[in-house]
């Protein structure tokens, strides 16, 4: 004979959430993260390959232009970079960012 408490316990058991397995959950999340990482890695690899191929095709056209720019703008860029470095060091921003005392 079924007692009323057993009948109610069976009814309430249907509404309980499923049992959780933390190790399984971690394994599933780890597999999903690994899959997402591999997809991102493939995407970055393909983009890098496409960029390298594009640069290889355009290099004969770009090389003379880059040589002219380097000859004309090289000293100016060097002076600007030196000035920016001096301003950053003197203003104390570099020391604060690197936590120098």
C-alpha atoms as one frame of an Amber mdcrd trajectory, in Angstrom:
protein
   0.000   0.000   0.000   1.343   3.445  -0.974   1.372   6.003   1.766   0.249
   9.566   0.929   3.679  10.924   1.794   5.336   8.633  -0.757   2.841   9.743
  -3.415   3.529  13.427  -2.682   7.288  12.815  -2.639   7.035  11.200  -6.091
   5.058  14.171  -7.413   7.484  16.697  -5.981  10.475  14.733  -7.306   9.287
  15.444 -10.856   9.709  19.198 -10.267  13.222  18.961  -8.817  16.098  20.099
 -11.047  18.305  17.451 -12.552  21.369  16.391 -10.604  24.478  18.411 -11.459
  27.886  17.030 -12.145  30.524  19.762 -11.783  33.250  17.733 -13.474  31.057
  17.132 -16.521  30.090  20.811 -16.663  33.746  21.849 -16.530  34.642  19.333
 -19.240  31.883  20.612 -21.523  32.847  24.265 -20.972  36.505  23.420 -21.537
  35.710  21.654 -24.803  33.601  24.621 -25.969  36.390  27.070 -25.074  38.978
  24.918 -26.852  36.781  24.738 -29.964  36.256  28.532 -29.922  40.015  29.079
 -29.491  40.793  26.788 -32.424  38.258  28.610 -34.604  39.777  31.958 -33.670
  43.252  30.599 -34.330  42.241  29.405 -37.802  40.609  32.770 -38.546  43.703
  34.724 -37.481  45.953  32.346 -39.409  43.924  32.722 -42.595  43.793  36.501
 -42.238  47.578  36.591 -41.730  48.126  34.377 -44.747  45.861  36.565 -46.892
  47.700  39.679 -45.710  51.089  38.116 -46.413  50.017  37.063 -49.896  48.597
  40.520 -50.595  51.816  42.154 -49.414  53.900  39.751 -51.517  51.870  40.644
 -54.604  52.017  44.403 -53.943  55.636  44.522 -52.750  57.196  45.450 -56.135
  54.902  48.501 -56.245  55.259  49.400 -52.555  59.026  49.096 -52.227  60.003
  52.206 -54.211  57.329  54.273 -52.467  58.473  53.083 -49.049  62.091  53.892
 -49.864  61.127  57.435 -50.851  59.027  57.875 -47.716  61.764  56.488 -45.497
  64.333  58.811 -47.007  62.095  61.878 -46.700  60.144  61.176 -43.512  62.546
  58.934 -41.590  64.374  61.674 -39.682  61.099  63.447 -38.896  59.513  60.269
 -37.517  62.604  59.567 -35.449  62.542  63.090 -33.980  58.801  62.857 -33.198
  59.206  59.469 -31.511  62.110  60.786 -29.432  60.112  63.856 -28.423  57.090
  61.753 -27.468  59.301  59.479 -25.368  60.894  62.424 -23.577  57.480  63.991
 -22.863  56.149  60.679 -21.539  59.134  60.204 -19.235  59.227  63.801 -17.988
  55.470  63.942 -17.344  55.749  60.901 -15.076  53.165  58.856 -16.941  55.595
  56.079 -17.754  56.727  55.827 -14.140  53.129  55.805 -12.884  52.079  53.150
 -15.390  55.043  50.927 -14.518  54.668  51.697 -10.798  58.122  53.206 -10.408
  58.627  55.184  -7.185
